């Protein structure tokens, strides 16, 4: 079986977004864009033949785009081959709903222009949920349910705005492409326009698939590509870890160098970082562990993994009690996370480190207030809490949290001590 190229679900979306622009220009996607562009010469045939060809080509475009969405959501790095059609009903459904949206907007622009932009906004918001539902379920009934739209939006949260923006951008770019080709001869403009909108549609659904892949657990999906590489034993990172283990038995420094080379290239999975830290620990490279702690903490927070980042920071603090994430926003976020998790002393360490390193940060009063609450309410160190609140009040006399600072100080001073 040939080697399967995969993408880790931990890869930051920003990285996948940039790489995504090249996705329609390689492998099966490029062949599909080129084939469909040339096939658009059929639409100039007379009578119903041209109309039928136009609908058939739109269906083929959306069918392949739906396959790309599924392929990407299942963890595959490369586009599917031309002719692969994992969900024909999804392609037909996507064609129907998008043609309906275009037709409705056109009718509105002619007969009732005030309704045009509300319709455009409605379709921009709902079409990503419809597209993803059709790609996975193939059921028009499920895809057209407002309850299902809300469920998809809820699972993505604010990230759902990304496919909404992609839909709007794709529509605008298709319009611009059609205007640009209007100045060219029809025999030249027809395939160019077809290539442009096929590229944009594939890019759009590929990036939707990348978002689903990152959240595959919340969708109840087990990425097919990851299962294949586990069964086939051709996961490059797994093979590298086996090689690192073999080299480390005789030369740990060389094994560390192998991992450094891999992690500098692209986003690395968690086992790679763990193996790297274990080798550093065995070699007694304390500074290396702390430096990697800074780097990996930032990566974990960028990937929305604050719990794992908090565990890493705690590990680094055991090596060096003065350790602190090297960005104030990271330290503040982890202090909040530790406080919510009931890790009072760790949260307090992070708050104190924050105040020592960034005393004039705009968020310092909030962090100081959190530290005072931990001292006074959780650790019963009210005198120290009151002193801290006094320093905050003096340093930030006009801050919006000043009232909260004074209120907490007054409460701690008046609260009777336990017998």
SULVENLIN-V801337 format. One record per residue. RES is the residue in one letter. D_FIRST is the distance of its C-alpha to the first C-alpha in whole Angstrom. Layout:
BEGIN
res = (RES	RES)
d_first = (D_FIRST	D_FIRST)
END
This chain:
BEGIN
res = (X	X	X	X	X	X	X	X	X	X	X	X	X	X	X	X	X	X	X	X	X	X	X	X	X	X	X	X	X	X	X	X	X	X	X	X	X	X	X	X	X	X	X	X	X	X	X	X	X	X	X	X	X	X	X	X	X	X	X	X	X	X	X	X	X	X	X	X	X	X	X	X	X	X	X	X	X	X	X	X	X	X	X	X	X	X	X	X	X	X	X	X	X	X	X	X	X	X	X	X	X	X	X	X	X	X	X	X	X	X	X	X	X	X	X	X	X	X	X	X	X	X	X	X	X	X	X	X	X	X	X	X	X	X	X	X	X	X	X	X	X	X	X	X	X	X	X	X	X	X	X	X	X	X	X	X	X	X	X	X	X	X	X	X	X	X	X	X	X	X	X	X	X	X	X	X	X	X	X	X	X	X	X	X	X	X	X	X	X	X	X	X	X	X	X	X	X	X	X	X	X	X	X	X	X	X	X	X	X	X	X	X	X	X	X	X	X	X	X	X	X	X	X	X	X	X	X	X	X	X	X	X	X	X	X	X	X	X	X	X	X	X	X	X	X	X	X	X	X	X	X	X	X	X	X	X	X	X	X	X	X	X	X	X	X	X	X	X	X	X	X	X	X	X	X	X	X	X	X	X	X	X	X	X	X	X	X	X	X	X	X	X	X	X	X	X	X	X	X	X	X	X	X	X	X	X	X	X	X	X	X	X	X	X	X	X	X	X	X	X	X	X	X	X	X	X	X	X	X	X	X	X	X	X	X	X	X	X	X	X	X	X	X	X	X	X	X	X	X	X	X	X	X	X	X	X	X	X	X	X	X	X	X	X	X	X	X	X	X	X	X	X	X	X	X	X	X	X	X	X	X	X	X	X	X	X	X	X	X	X	X	X	X	X	X	X	X	X	X	X	X	X	X	X	X	X	X	X	X	X	X	X	X	X	X	X	X	X	X)
d_first = (0	4	7	9	12	15	18	21	23	26	26	29	29	32	29	26	29	30	26	26	28	26	23	25	25	21	18	18	22	23	23	24	27	28	27	30	32	33	33	36	38	38	40	43	43	47	47	45	42	42	42	39	37	38	37	34	32	33	31	28	29	29	26	24	25	25	21	21	23	21	18	20	21	18	17	15	17	16	17	16	16	19	20	18	20	20	23	26	29	28	28	32	33	33	34	37	38	38	40	42	42	43	46	47	48	49	52	53	53	55	57	57	56	57	54	52	51	51	48	46	46	45	42	41	41	40	37	35	35	35	32	30	31	30	27	26	29	29	33	36	38	36	36	39	41	43	42	38	39	41	38	35	38	39	36	35	39	40	36	37	39	36	34	38	39	36	37	40	39	37	40	42	40	39	43	43	41	43	46	45	44	47	49	46	47	45	42	41	41	40	36	37	38	35	32	34	34	30	29	32	31	27	28	30	28	25	27	28	25	25	28	27	24	26	28	25	27	30	29	27	24	21	18	15	13	15	14	10	10	13	11	8	11	9	13	15	18	17	16	19	21	21	22	25	26	26	28	30	31	33	33	33	34	31	29	31	31	27	27	30	28	25	27	29	26	25	26	25	24	27	25	25	29	30	29	30	34	33	33	36	38	38	39	42	41	43	43	40	39	42	40	37	38	40	37	35	37	37	34	34	37	35	32	35	35	38	38	36	38	41	39	38	42	43	42	43	46	46	46	48	50	51	47	47	44	45	46	48	46	44	47	48	45	45	48	48	45	47	50	48	46	50	49	52	53	49	50	54	52	50	53	56	53	53	57	57	55	55	59	59	56	57	55	57	59	57	55	59	59	56	57	61	60	58	61	63	62	59	60	64	65	67	69	66	65	68	68	65	66	69	67	65	68	70	67	66	69	68	64	63	63	66	67	65	65	69	68	66	69	72	70	69	73	74	72	74	72	71	74)
END
